[in-house]
Amino acid sequence: MAEKFDSLEEHLEKFVENIRQLGIIVSDFQPSSQTGLNQKLNFMVTGLQDIDKCRQQLHDISVPLEVFEYIDQGRNPQLYTKECLERALAKNEQVKGKIDTMKKFKSLLIQELTKVFPEDMAKYKAIRGEDSPP
């Protein structure tokens, strides 16, 4: 799978370099540079075809739209991954706190119910396979 991405990255880098060179030619265009301009335009067409071939190999890859929003905003798309992980960790801690609280509540509830309904709670614990406190 990595070689598919490497191939796409290589073609994109070549394409970007051709566009950069094309910009230089166009910004200082002289009639004598027409041949170079035509050659760079042909390289661009070939480059787009190469990128399209890579696209066909990567059709099963999906990219969240938020990544494109990061790119449009001029932000590093790797920040998206970092922020997603940070949000997931924060949510994980929040859920862990709720689980711990519910476990404590269950323990306290069983203690109090055992005081009020000792026979019923002994039956409950026997059904649940829990040991009765001494």
C-alpha positions as CSV (number, residue, x, y, z in Angstrom):
1,M,0.0,0.0,0.0
2,A,2.9,2.4,0.8
3,E,4.3,2.1,-2.7
4,K,1.0,3.4,-4.1
5,F,1.3,6.5,-2.0
6,D,4.9,6.8,-2.8
7,S,4.1,6.7,-6.5
8,L,1.3,9.3,-6.1
9,E,3.6,11.5,-4.1
10,E,6.3,11.3,-6.7
11,H,3.9,12.2,-9.5
12,L,2.5,15.1,-7.5
13,E,6.0,16.5,-6.7
14,K,6.9,16.3,-10.4
15,F,3.6,18.0,-11.3
16,V,4.2,20.8,-8.8
17,E,7.7,21.3,-10.0
18,N,6.5,21.5,-13.6
19,I,3.9,24.1,-12.6
20,R,6.6,26.1,-10.8
21,Q,8.8,26.0,-13.9
22,L,5.8,26.9,-16.1
23,G,5.2,30.0,-13.9
24,I,8.8,31.1,-14.3
25,I,8.5,30.8,-18.1
26,V,5.2,32.6,-18.2
27,S,6.2,35.4,-15.9
28,D,9.2,36.3,-18.2
29,F,7.7,35.1,-21.5
30,Q,9.7,35.8,-24.6
31,P,8.7,34.6,-28.1
32,S,11.9,32.5,-28.1
33,S,10.6,30.6,-25.0
34,Q,7.5,29.3,-26.8
35,T,9.1,25.9,-27.3
36,G,9.8,25.5,-23.6
37,L,6.3,26.7,-22.7
38,N,4.8,24.1,-25.1
39,Q,7.0,21.4,-23.6
40,K,6.0,22.3,-20.0
41,L,2.3,22.3,-21.0
42,N,2.8,18.8,-22.5
43,F,4.5,17.7,-19.3
44,M,1.5,19.0,-17.3
45,V,-0.9,17.0,-19.4
46,T,1.2,13.9,-19.0
47,G,1.6,14.6,-15.3
48,L,-2.2,14.9,-14.9
49,Q,-2.6,11.6,-16.7
50,D,-0.1,9.9,-14.4
51,I,-1.9,11.3,-11.3
52,D,-5.2,10.0,-12.7
53,K,-3.6,6.5,-13.1
54,C,-2.6,6.7,-9.4
55,R,-6.1,7.8,-8.4
56,Q,-7.5,4.6,-9.9
57,Q,-5.2,2.5,-7.6
58,L,-6.3,4.5,-4.5
59,H,-10.1,4.5,-5.1
60,D,-10.8,2.7,-1.8
61,I,-9.1,5.5,0.3
62,S,-11.4,8.0,1.8
63,V,-10.2,11.3,3.3
64,P,-12.4,13.3,5.7
65,L,-13.6,16.6,4.3
66,E,-12.2,18.3,7.4
67,V,-8.7,17.5,6.1
68,F,-9.4,19.5,2.9
69,E,-10.7,22.3,5.1
70,Y,-7.4,22.4,7.0
71,I,-5.6,22.5,3.7
72,D,-7.8,25.3,2.3
73,Q,-7.1,27.3,5.5
74,G,-3.4,26.9,5.0
75,R,-3.0,24.5,7.9
76,N,-1.0,21.4,8.1
77,P,-3.3,18.3,7.5
78,Q,-1.3,16.4,10.1
79,L,-2.7,18.8,12.7
80,Y,-6.1,17.3,11.9
81,T,-4.9,13.8,12.9
82,K,-3.3,15.3,16.1
83,E,-6.4,17.2,17.0
84,C,-8.6,14.1,16.4
85,L,-6.4,12.0,18.7
86,E,-6.5,14.7,21.3
87,R,-10.3,14.9,21.1
88,A,-10.5,11.1,21.3
89,L,-8.3,11.0,24.4
90,A,-10.3,13.7,26.1
91,K,-13.6,11.8,25.3
92,N,-12.0,8.6,26.5
93,E,-11.1,10.2,29.8
94,Q,-14.6,11.6,30.1
95,V,-16.2,8.2,29.5
96,K,-13.7,6.5,31.8
97,G,-14.7,8.9,34.5
98,K,-18.4,8.1,34.0
99,I,-17.7,4.4,34.1
100,D,-15.7,4.7,37.4
101,T,-18.5,6.8,38.9
102,M,-21.1,4.2,37.9
103,K,-19.0,1.4,39.4
104,K,-18.7,3.3,42.7
105,F,-22.5,4.0,42.6
106,K,-23.2,0.3,42.0
107,S,-20.9,-0.7,44.9
108,L,-22.5,1.8,47.3
109,L,-26.0,0.8,46.1
110,I,-25.3,-2.9,46.7
111,Q,-23.9,-2.1,50.2
112,E,-26.9,-0.1,51.2
113,L,-29.4,-2.7,49.7
114,T,-27.5,-5.4,51.6
115,K,-28.1,-3.6,54.8
116,V,-31.9,-3.1,54.1
117,F,-32.6,-6.4,52.3
118,P,-30.0,-8.9,53.3
119,E,-31.8,-12.1,52.2
120,D,-32.8,-10.7,48.8
121,M,-29.3,-9.4,48.2
122,A,-27.8,-12.8,49.2
123,K,-30.0,-14.4,46.5
124,Y,-29.0,-11.7,44.0
125,K,-25.3,-12.2,44.7
126,A,-25.7,-16.0,44.4
127,I,-27.4,-15.6,41.0
128,R,-24.7,-13.1,39.9
129,G,-22.0,-15.5,41.2
130,E,-20.6,-12.8,43.5
131,D,-19.3,-13.7,47.0
132,S,-21.3,-12.5,49.9
133,P,-19.5,-10.2,52.2
134,P,-18.7,-11.8,55.6
